[in-house]
Amino acid sequence: MRRNQPEWLENAVFYEIYPQSFKDSNADGIGDFGGIAEKLDYIKELGCNAIWMNPCFMSPFGDAGYDVSDYYTAAPRYGTNEELKNLFEEIHKRGMRILLDLVPGHTSVDHKWFRESMKAGRNEFTDRYIWTDSIWEEPQGISSIKGISDRDGCCAVNFFSHQPALNYGYYKPDPDKKWQQSTDSEGAKATLEELKNIMRFWLKTGCDGFRVDMAGSLVKNDENGKGTIKLWQNVREFLDREFPEAAMVSEWGEPDKSLEGGFHMDFLLHFGPSHYNDLFRCEKPYFGTGGGDVSEFAAKYIENYEKTNKSGLICIPSGNHDMDRLARNIHGDNLKVAFAFLLSMPGAPFIYYGDEIGMRYVENLTSVEGGYGRTGSRSPMQWDGSVNAGFSSAPSEKLYISLDGSADRPTAAAQLADKDSLLNEVKKLIKIRRSHKALGSLGEIEFVFAEKNAYPFAYLRSAETSGDEKILVILNPSDKETVFKCGYTPKETVYSFGGDISVSGGSITVPKCFAGFYRV
């Protein structure tokens, strides 16, 4: 049975904003809340009615804001808490929603909690993080910080060495390691309650929910995610009681676990078992010009779909701040076919800023704020042909990340003016999705043709209510015409790009570089 979820999620199409790189309104070279507000109408006209904004809290920005130093205060580079609240209001005026990015697993070393936890004497924050009892003992299987304080011991970190791991307990503490606290310990329970306080603060301020970073990583030594699932079920009870309209999206990559934990949605990610990379980001991506394989993705998708009993949404993003740009491996009209896939699958679609115009991965950039190889996917949004592509009026050397310097770099303005552009195709696809219940987030899916190393990819979408329309989606991103046998007969074209199919008996011939939706 499907879990109760906010009604607005049923037709949500999300747009991910990396605030540093979206729009600068005060000429300091860094995007901000004012710049986002300026471009809300663009997002709405694209067809997106929900936003996911990457971390915007106080931070030393060693990891682009995923190293929080104060969960209750907006980063001054973006604006004030009041300006963030005003942004929420502007979003709501347009009938849109916004998810904030919540980082529950670790903080920055600059956070006051961590500074207090470093002290040798016990205090309120001594057990807020995972510390061993001796500087000579590191937490097994976890990197650590050591030798930086009067407190004896090593502190576990979650990713970078400046991101100490918050203490939610160990699912199975080792009795010989007294520092491994249980999930029921006072320290672990205090951390969980503080997480709820943070969520409560921002939900009362006006956000509509959270995308949760590394959601599956909180409880340590966690057998098959059981402890972390239980933790999130506790959070779900709190939200259902106080904020039933709040949406929760997990960065977990294992929908069978995250949805059991109480999340409404989970992403298929570039890590984990989903075979997402087979589609867009590998040596021969399926949505490239040929040679890719979709079969393992389809098999794993159905496995997760059935495991979750359709109790939540499995979301497939165009990309995000941690992945190569979609256009690094997929080019030209194949991007349109890829978006036909992204916008016809179940689950709420997520479009990473700039993917809708085919922004490229900017090669050979020096790392900015812990981006390393990800930096090329975080370059400034390309709005128009003016200075700095309309992102900022600051001198180019002050820009947060260097722009794509190509003379033919795509811009939103140029693509809006071109009826055949990727941007206008994406707008068309979103409109079609939202006008057909069968193509929506809650619709059913049946894979019709998803064979190993073969094209096309075909699946049937249908609404949950019996008697509603059924739509056959046929995608052929390869550079060759292909034929497949199909038990469904296309009767009426809902959408097509790249020509049209021909039907003979039980076989359908599909043009190269093609996408089509058909009532059956």
C-alpha positions in Angstrom: 0.0 0.0 0.0 1.3 3.4 -0.9 2.5 5.5 2.0 0.7 8.8 2.6 2.6 11.5 0.9 2.1 15.2 0.3 -0.4 15.7 -2.5 1.9 18.2 -4.2 4.5 15.4 -4.8 2.1 13.6 -7.2 2.9 16.0 -10.1 6.2 17.5 -8.9 9.0 18.2 -11.4 12.1 19.3 -9.6 14.8 21.7 -10.6 18.1 21.5 -8.7 19.9 24.8 -7.9 23.5 24.9 -6.9 23.3 28.4 -5.3 26.9 29.3 -5.8 26.6 29.0 -9.5 23.0 29.9 -10.4 22.7 33.7 -10.5 24.7 36.5 -8.8 22.6 39.5 -7.8 25.3 41.6 -6.0 28.3 41.4 -8.3 30.6 39.4 -5.9 31.0 36.5 -8.3 28.9 34.1 -6.2 25.3 33.2 -6.7 22.8 34.2 -4.0 19.2 34.1 -2.8 18.5 37.4 -4.7 19.7 35.8 -7.9 17.5 32.7 -7.4 14.5 35.0 -6.9 15.2 36.8 -10.1 15.0 33.5 -12.1 12.0 31.8 -10.5 9.8 32.7 -13.4 12.3 31.0 -15.8 12.0 27.8 -13.7 8.2 28.0 -13.6 8.0 28.6 -17.4 10.3 25.6 -17.9 7.5 23.6 -16.3 9.2 22.8 -13.0 7.1 23.3 -9.9 9.5 22.4 -7.2 13.1 23.2 -6.3 15.9 21.4 -4.6 18.6 23.9 -3.4 22.0 22.6 -2.4 23.3 23.6 1.1 22.8 27.2 2.0 23.8 27.2 5.7 26.8 28.8 7.4 30.0 26.9 6.4 33.7 27.4 5.8 33.0 25.9 2.4 35.6 23.2 2.4 33.1 21.0 0.7 30.8 23.5 -1.0 28.5 23.9 2.0 28.3 20.2 2.9 30.5 21.1 5.9 28.0 23.0 8.0 29.2 25.2 10.8 25.7 26.5 11.9 22.5 24.7 10.8 20.3 27.6 11.9 21.9 30.4 10.0 22.0 31.1 6.2 25.5 31.6 4.8 26.1 35.3 4.5 27.4 34.9 1.0 23.9 34.0 -0.1 21.9 36.3 2.2 20.2 36.4 5.6 17.6 34.1 7.2 15.1 36.8 6.4 16.1 36.8 2.7 15.8 33.1 2.6 12.4 33.3 4.2 11.4 35.8 1.5 12.7 33.5 -1.2 10.4 30.7 0.2 7.5 33.2 0.0 8.3 34.1 -3.6 8.5 30.4 -4.5 5.1 29.8 -2.9 3.5 32.8 -4.6 4.2 31.0 -7.9 2.6 27.8 -6.7 6.0 26.1 -6.4 7.8 24.2 -3.5 11.3 24.1 -2.2 13.4 21.4 -0.5 16.5 22.4 1.4 19.6 20.2 1.4 20.0 18.7 4.9 23.4 17.2 6.0 22.7 15.1 9.1 25.7 12.9 9.2 28.6 15.3 9.8 29.5 18.9 10.4 32.4 21.1 9.8 35.3 21.1 12.3 34.3 24.8 12.7 31.0 23.9 14.2 30.6 25.0 17.9 29.4 21.5 18.7 32.7 20.0 17.5 34.8 22.7 19.3 33.1 21.8 22.5 33.4 18.1 21.9 37.2 18.5 21.6 37.5 19.6 25.2 39.0 17.2 27.7 36.3 17.7 30.3 32.8 16.4 29.8 30.1 18.7 28.5 26.9 18.8 26.6 28.7 17.9 23.3 31.2 15.3 24.5 29.1 12.6 22.9 27.8 14.5 19.9 30.5 13.0 17.7 32.1 9.5 17.4 35.3 9.6 19.5 37.5 6.6 20.5 39.0 6.5 24.0 42.6 6.7 22.9 44.6 8.6 20.3 46.2 5.3 19.4 42.9 3.7 18.4 41.2 4.7 15.2 37.5 3.7 14.6 37.7 0.5 12.5 36.9 1.0 8.8 36.4 4.8 9.2 38.9 7.5 8.6 39.5 9.9 11.5 40.8 13.2 12.9 43.5 12.9 15.6 46.0 14.9 17.5 44.2 18.2 17.2 42.8 18.7 20.8 43.4 18.1 24.5 40.8 15.3 24.4 42.3 11.9 24.1 40.9 9.9 21.2 40.3 9.9 17.5 37.2 11.3 15.9 35.5 9.5 13.0 34.9 11.5 9.8 32.3 10.9 7.1 34.1 12.0 4.0 36.7 14.8 4.0 39.0 15.0 7.0 37.3 18.2 8.1 33.9 16.6 8.4 33.6 14.9 11.8 30.8 12.2 12.0 27.9 13.0 14.2 27.0 10.3 16.7 23.8 8.4 16.1 25.2 5.2 17.7 26.3 1.8 16.6 23.8 -0.8 15.6 25.9 -3.5 17.2 28.5 -1.9 19.5 31.6 -4.0 20.3 31.4 -4.7 24.0 35.3 -4.4 24.2 35.1 -0.8 22.8 33.3 1.2 25.4 33.4 4.3 23.1 31.0 2.6 20.7 27.7 3.9 21.9 24.4 2.2 21.2 21.6 3.8 19.2 19.7 4.1 22.5 22.6 5.9 24.3 22.0 9.4 25.6 24.5 10.9 23.2 22.9 9.2 20.1 19.4 10.2 21.2 20.5 13.8 21.8 21.9 14.0 18.3 18.7 12.7 16.8 16.6 15.2 18.8 18.8 18.0 17.6 18.3 16.8 14.0 14.5 17.1 14.5 15.0 20.6 16.0 16.8 21.7 12.8 14.1 20.3 10.6 11.4 21.9 12.7 13.1 25.3 12.5 13.3 25.4 8.7 9.9 23.9 8.2 8.4 26.6 10.4 10.4 29.2 8.4 8.7 28.0 5.2 10.6 25.3 3.4 8.6 22.3 2.1 10.9 19.5 3.1 14.4 18.2 2.7 16.7 16.3 0.4 18.9 14.4 2.8 22.6 14.0 2.1 24.1 10.5 2.7 20.9 9.4 4.4 21.9 5.8 4.7 25.1 6.5 6.6 24.1 7.6 10.0 24.1 4.6 12.2 27.5 2.8 12.2 28.3 -0.9 12.1 24.7 -1.1 10.7 23.6 -4.5 9.7 21.8 -4.1 6.3 20.8 -0.6 7.2 18.5 -1.8 10.0 19.6 0.9 12.5 19.4 3.7 10.1 16.0 2.6 8.8 14.7 2.6 12.4 16.2 6.1 13.0 14.4 7.5 9.9 11.2 5.8 10.9 11.4 7.8 14.2 11.9 11.0 12.1 8.9 10.0 10.0 6.7 9.7 13.1 7.8 13.2 14.1 7.1 14.7 10.7 3.7 12.9 10.3 2.7 14.4 13.6 3.9 18.0 13.2 4.5 18.5 9.4 2.5 16.0 7.4 3.0 18.0 4.1 6.8 18.0 4.4 8.5 16.0 1.7 11.6 13.8 2.3 14.0 12.7 -0.5 17.0 10.6 0.4 20.5 10.3 -1.1 20.6 6.6 -0.4 20.5 4.8 -3.7 18.7 1.8 -2.2 14.9 2.5 -2.4 13.9 -0.7 -0.6 15.7 0.6 2.5 15.1 4.4 2.3 11.3 4.0 1.6 11.0 1.6 4.4 12.7 4.2 6.6 9.9 6.7 5.8 11.3 8.7 2.9 8.9 9.6 0.1 11.5 9.3 -2.6 15.0 7.9 -3.2 17.4 8.7 -6.0 19.0 6.3 -8.4 22.6 7.4 -8.1 26.0 7.2 -9.8 27.0 4.9 -7.0 25.2 1.9 -5.7 23.6 -1.0 -7.5 21.1 0.7 -9.8 23.1 0.6 -13.1 22.2 4.3 -13.5 25.6 4.9 -14.9 24.9 2.5 -17.8 22.4 5.0 -19.1 24.4 8.2 -19.2 27.9 8.0 -17.7 30.1 5.2 -18.8 32.3 4.4 -21.8 29.3 3.5 -23.9 26.2 5.0 -22.3 22.9 3.6 -23.5 21.7 7.0 -24.5 24.8 7.6 -26.5 25.0 6.7 -30.2 25.0 3.0 -29.8 26.6 0.0 -28.0 25.2 0.5 -24.5 23.1 -1.9 -22.5 19.9 -1.1 -20.7 18.9 -4.6 -19.6 20.6 -4.6 -16.2 19.2 -1.2 -15.3 15.7 -2.4 -16.2 16.1 -5.6 -14.2 17.3 -3.7 -11.1 14.7 -1.0 -11.4 11.9 -3.6 -11.5 13.5 -5.4 -8.5 13.5 -2.2 -6.5 10.0 -1.3 -7.7 8.6 -4.6 -6.5 10.6 -4.6 -3.3 9.2 -1.2 -2.3 5.6 -2.4 -3.1 5.3 1.0 -4.8 5.2 2.6 -1.4 7.2 5.6 -2.6 9.0 7.1 -5.6 12.2 6.1 -7.3 13.6 9.2 -8.8 16.0 9.4 -11.8 17.9 12.7 -12.0 19.4 14.2 -15.1 22.5 14.7 -13.0 23.6 16.6 -9.9 26.5 18.5 -8.5 28.4 15.2 -7.9 28.2 13.8 -11.4 29.6 14.6 -14.8 27.3 16.8 -16.8 24.8 14.8 -18.9 26.3 16.5 -22.0 29.8 15.2 -21.3 28.9 11.8 -22.8 25.7 12.4 -24.6 25.5 14.9 -27.4 23.1 16.6 -29.9 19.7 15.2 -30.4 20.5 12.3 -28.1 20.0 14.7 -25.2 16.4 15.1 -26.3 15.9 11.3 -26.3 17.5 11.1 -22.9 15.1 13.7 -21.6 12.2 11.8 -23.2 13.2 8.9 -20.9 13.8 11.1 -17.8 10.4 12.8 -18.2 8.4 9.6 -18.9 9.5 7.4 -16.0 7.7 7.0 -12.7 8.9 9.0 -9.7 9.5 12.8 -9.6 12.0 14.0 -12.2 14.9 16.1 -11.1 16.6 18.4 -13.6 20.1 19.7 -12.7 20.4 23.4 -13.5 21.8 23.9 -17.0 21.1 20.3 -18.2 18.0 21.6 -19.9 20.2 23.7 -22.2 22.9 21.0 -22.6 25.5 22.8 -20.5 28.8 21.0 -20.9 31.3 19.7 -18.3 34.1 22.3 -18.2 37.3 20.3 -18.5 40.6 20.8 -16.6 39.4 23.2 -13.9 41.3 23.6 -10.6 39.3 22.2 -7.8 37.0 24.8 -6.0 35.7 24.2 -2.5 36.4 20.4 -2.5 34.9 19.9 -6.0 37.9 18.2 -7.5 36.7 16.2 -10.5 33.2 17.5 -9.8 34.1 21.1 -10.3 33.5 21.0 -14.1 29.8 20.2 -13.4 29.4 23.2 -11.2 30.2 26.1 -13.5 28.0 29.2 -13.7 24.6 29.0 -15.3 24.7 30.4 -18.9 21.8 32.8 -19.1 22.5 34.9 -22.2 25.2 36.4 -24.4 26.0 39.3 -22.0 29.1 39.6 -19.8 29.8 36.3 -17.9 26.9 34.7 -19.8 24.5 36.8 -17.6 25.5 35.0 -14.4 27.3 37.9 -12.8 28.5 41.5 -13.5 31.7 40.9 -11.4 35.1 40.8 -13.1 35.5 37.3 -14.6 38.4 36.5 -12.3 36.1 36.9 -9.3 33.6 34.2 -10.5 33.0 31.3 -8.1 34.0 28.9 -10.9 35.3 29.7 -14.4 32.7 29.7 -17.2 32.6 27.5 -20.2 34.8 29.5 -22.4 33.6 28.0 -25.7 32.3 30.4 -28.3 29.3 28.2 -29.0 28.4 27.6 -25.3 24.6 27.2 -25.0 22.5 29.8 -23.3 19.0 29.9 -22.0 18.2 33.0 -24.0 19.3 31.6 -27.3 17.5 28.3 -26.8 14.3 30.0 -25.8 14.4 31.8 -29.1 15.0 28.6 -31.1 11.8 26.4 -31.4 14.0 23.3 -32.1 16.3 23.7 -29.1 16.8 21.2 -26.3 15.3 23.7 -23.8 12.0 23.9 -25.8 11.9 20.2 -26.2 12.2 19.8 -22.4 9.4 22.3 -21.9 7.3 20.3 -24.3 8.0 17.0 -22.6 7.2 18.4 -19.1 3.9 19.7 -20.4 3.0 16.4 -21.9 4.0 14.5 -18.8 1.8 16.8 -16.6 -1.2 16.4 -18.9 -1.2 12.6 -19.0 -1.8 10.8 -15.7 -0.3 7.7 -17.1 3.1 9.4 -17.4 3.0 10.9 -13.9 5.0 10.1 -10.9 2.5 7.6 -9.5 1.8 5.8 -12.7 2.6 2.1 -13.2 5.4 0.8 -15.5 5.9 -2.4 -17.4 9.1 -2.9 -19.4 8.1 -4.2 -22.8 11.5 -4.4 -24.5 14.8 -4.0 -22.6 17.1 -6.6 -24.1 20.9 -7.0 -23.5 23.0 -4.8 -25.8 19.9 -4.1 -28.0 17.7 -1.2 -29.0 15.1 0.2 -28.7 14.0 0.6 -25.0 10.2 0.3 -24.7 7.9 0.4 -21.7 4.2 0.8 -20.9 3.0 3.5 -18.5 -0.4 3.4 -17.1 -2.3 5.3 -14.4 -3.1 3.6 -11.1 -6.8 3.8 -11.7 -8.2 1.1 -14.0 -9.8 2.4 -17.1 -7.3 5.3 -17.6 -5.1 5.5 -20.7 -2.0 3.4 -21.3 1.0 4.9 -23.0 3.7 3.0 -24.8 7.1 4.8 -24.7 9.6 3.8 -27.4 13.2 5.1 -27.2 16.0 4.5 -29.8 19.0 6.6 -29.1 21.2 4.5 -31.4 22.4 5.7 -34.8 20.6 2.8 -36.6 17.0 2.0 -37.4 15.8 -1.0 -35.3 12.9 -3.4 -35.2 11.3 -5.1 -32.2 8.3 -7.3 -31.5 5.7 -5.8 -29.3 2.4 -7.1 -27.8 0.9 -3.6 -27.8 -0.4 -1.8 -30.9 0.3 2.0 -31.0 -3.0 3.7 -31.8 -2.5 7.4 -31.3 0.7 9.6 -31.1 1.1 11.5 -27.9 4.6 12.7 -28.7 7.3 11.9 -31.2 10.8 13.2 -32.0 13.0 12.1 -34.8 10.4 10.8 -37.3 7.8 8.1 -36.6 7.5 4.4 -36.2 5.9 1.9 -38.7 3.9 -1.1 -37.5 3.6 -4.4 -39.3 1.9 -7.3 -37.6 3.5 -7.6 -34.2 6.7 -5.8 -35.1 7.5 -2.1 -34.8 10.2 -0.4 -36.8 11.8 2.5 -35.0 13.9 5.3 -36.6 17.4 6.2 -35.3 17.7 8.8 -32.6 14.0 8.6 -31.8 11.6 9.0 -29.0 7.8 8.4 -29.1 4.8 8.1 -26.8 1.7 6.3 -28.0 -1.7 5.5 -26.7 -2.4 1.7 -26.9 
